[in-house]
Amino acid sequence: MNQNQQPQTGLGTNTPPQMQFGGHELMEVHEAIGTVTATLEHYALYDQYIQDQELKEIVERQRTFVTQMYNTILDTLKSGKDPAVPTQTYEMQESNQTTFGMTPSAPKTPIQSASQIDDQCISSGILGHLKGIATHFTTTALEASNPVLRRIFADSIPNVIELGYEMYLYQNKHQYYQVPQLQAQDMQTIINSHAPISGNMTH
């Protein structure tokens, strides 16, 4: 840049909508879309190995939803405008009841061949992918400068959390994801270790 050039401080009214993205933003978006792509690919890869009909239905329902979410993101990424299909709301089917406690089981080791893939392996893999999407979407929403794209990522985060929660509940029900608890006295100590703020706020 020579002394007579001025830094670009904003986008002109003639800038095409699809060019209204920052460089850092696009790299975050690229990473986020990559996590969605990997998840969709694993839904497809796991399909032939699923034994439990309930898991099969969850995977099909989630795969359909994530596919639309992917298309919605790409629509705005290409146009810079509102997508043709806005962000949807995912409605999970699982009961939101967690079973607490640990049941002893044989130590688990990573599978060594595709013939060992089972429903526990599949549901664990999908849950891991969904956690990855939630992390990347949160970072991307915080970094996005395009207001429409930022909103799509921000609005999608609760849906991805719901997808992950559904898979967690499925795992918990089948004792694939066990949830230990602290002793009652320790739980109460932690719960009671914080107190609300009382009185008026001073300015």
Phi, psi and omega in degrees: 000125177272177186293337182274348181274143178254139177295147179283118184259349181194172179266135179286166181292342180270000180290126179301143182306322183289352177261005184270054178226145175276158181298313180297319178302314182295325177293321177294318179298317179301315178296317182296316178297325177300321179292324178293316179301313180299321179295314179298321179295323180285327171305315182293317182294321184285337190311314185290344183262350184291130179260319185280126181298324179298315178295321180300317179294319178298313182297317179297317180294316180292320181299318178298316182293314182294327177298315178294321178299317177301312181295323178296316179297313181296324179302310180289325178299321181283326186257332186077006184239181177303138180285158178296321176247111182291173178302128180269175176245125181276130178248106181284160183258340184292148170290141184270039181260119176267136173265121181266157177109162182244134174248124181302140178212167180294143178302142182260140175238155178300145178294155181247350178206161182298334181293346180267356180297127179227182184296327177294315178299316182294310182294325177294317180298315180295317179300320178298318178296318181294324175297322177296318178299313182302318180295312182293321179295321180296312178299316182295318179298324180286336183261345187291137176260332177288120187296326180290314180295320178300317181295320180298314179294316181298317181288338181278338183301313178300327178293317180294322176298319179294319176300314179295320180296320178298316180291322175300314181297321176299314180296317181297318181299328182260013178062024173278331182233094182268148186238102177288158177235156172284165173297150185307318181296319180292321178299313181295323178299315180291315181301321183270008183278357178234145180233149179291158176279130180246161179084175181279146175287137177267145182247000000 
